[in-house]
Amino acid sequence: MQAFTDIRALIIDMDGVLWHGDRAQAGLVDFFQTLRELKLPFILATNNASLTAEQYVDKLAKMGVTIALNEILTSGMATALYLSERYDPQNTRVFVIGGIGARQPLLDLGFKLTGLYETEPEQRAHLVVCGMDRELSWDKLATATLNLRAGAHFIGTNGDLSLPTERGETHGNGAILAGLTASTGIKPMIIGKPEPIIYRQALNLLNVDPAYTVAIGDRLDTDILGAVRTGIRSLMVLSGVSTEQDVAAADFGPTWIMPDIRDITESLRHSKL
């Protein structure tokens, strides 16, 4: 196991690391106070596209933590940025399954969003973007299916099969993607972790050498695998989804494993950054 040193920036997951649903993890305020005191830059990079950056700022404020908008990168934001670099937003129609966190970044970059059953040739979407949707309906799934069968490209903000909440582990966006794939035979392109796209965008925002950047997450199959694919070090906390047994059974793993953010705080305070 490597020494906890040479750290100049962090890419931090949120669900399962900072909170479970609306319940903050123990030591949350102290963790961020320590990052500020050490002048350690970070990006909060989450696969969860259900909220906007502004809503995450508000959520953390209610938990006693002040965060800037430019310190947050959701898979919804990453998806919109990725698509804007490959399509002309003004001439690209998108049907979205997902909350405001998936829709607003696309609107901000100029994409036109289509509505339910707008599937005639002059209306249908060029792209179907699917994020976690707490108001998922048969009509939304049907519209997405019709667009995909008509040739729309299929984009998933993330492929997480489950989501840790204060009530326990529930289904994630990957379950919705699986249903659409089952009905159309079309597999989505995934923007979020474990694909390296969102990590590379976070590295660009941080403008720090990847060799000195550490990704923190709770999921071996997304946060940690994404870091491995990006070529950066990683730290897995045991406060979310994955366990030490999962790591032992895998052919890859994190650089470090710690119980939760309280242990990260302690390690940072006593480490040579």
Beta strands, then each sheet from edge to edge (+ up, - down):
strand 1: 9-12
strand 2: 19-20
strand 3: 23-24
strand 4: 42-46
strand 5: 72-74
strand 6: 93-97
strand 7: 112-113
strand 8: 127-130
strand 9: 153-156
strand 10: 162-165
strand 11: 168-171
strand 12: 189-190
strand 13: 213-217
strand 14: 233-237
strand 15: 256-258
sheet 1: 5+ 4+ 1+ 13+ 14+ 15+
sheet 2: 2+ 3-
sheet 3: 7+ 6+ 8+ 9+ 12+
sheet 4: 10+ 11-
end
